[in-house]
Amino acid sequence: MRFEAGHPITVEMTKWGGRPHWHFAGVYLGADEHGEWIGYPEGSTFSRPGRSVKPDWKAVGLVPHHDAAHLPTFNRPNTTVNSMIYVDMATPPEWEGDVVHSIDLDLDVVRRFDDTIEIVDQDEFEAHQIEYGYPPEIITLAEESAERVYAAVAAREAPYDGSAERWFDLLATLTG
């Protein structure tokens, strides 16, 4: 295990070219066969240029093993976002001390609480290919990752099969 449960962790997402994007803090929960889990207690701050959010629900995130090109977040029911699972397509996340770095590649796979699943932000992805100058290999990486993640979420394959529940339990133990 990289850290003890409860150790503060920061996730820094940028857009292509080093453009600032989401920055959020959580607590290290532990690791399993899927990767390393981070907890986001109610009231955690998620900020990006021009926007800051303090969710009134708990979430857990996964930093996958094996250079996976995505970052999943699992949300508890709430009245603000309608996503049980939200997976950002991104460059493979990298740890630098207790900070996780990754580049958001726009496409997201979302499983809503009504159980619908979709790939969102295709328009943003298409616009940023031109505006930010995504290389062809990055375009392919994002598209192929989105297809694989969509299929795994739809089939309820691990970790999209309830694997996050044990981490929600640990988050509750750590934060009340």
Secondary structure, 3 states (H helix, E strand, C coil): CCCCCCCEEEEEEEEHHHEEEEEEEEEEEEEECCEEEEEECCCCCEEECCEEECCCCCEEEEEECCCCCEEEEEECCCCCCCCCEEEEEECCCEEECCEEEEEEEEEEEEECCCCCEEEECHHHHHHHHHHCCCCHHHHHHHHHHHHHHHHHHHCCCCCCCCCCHHHHHHHHHHHC
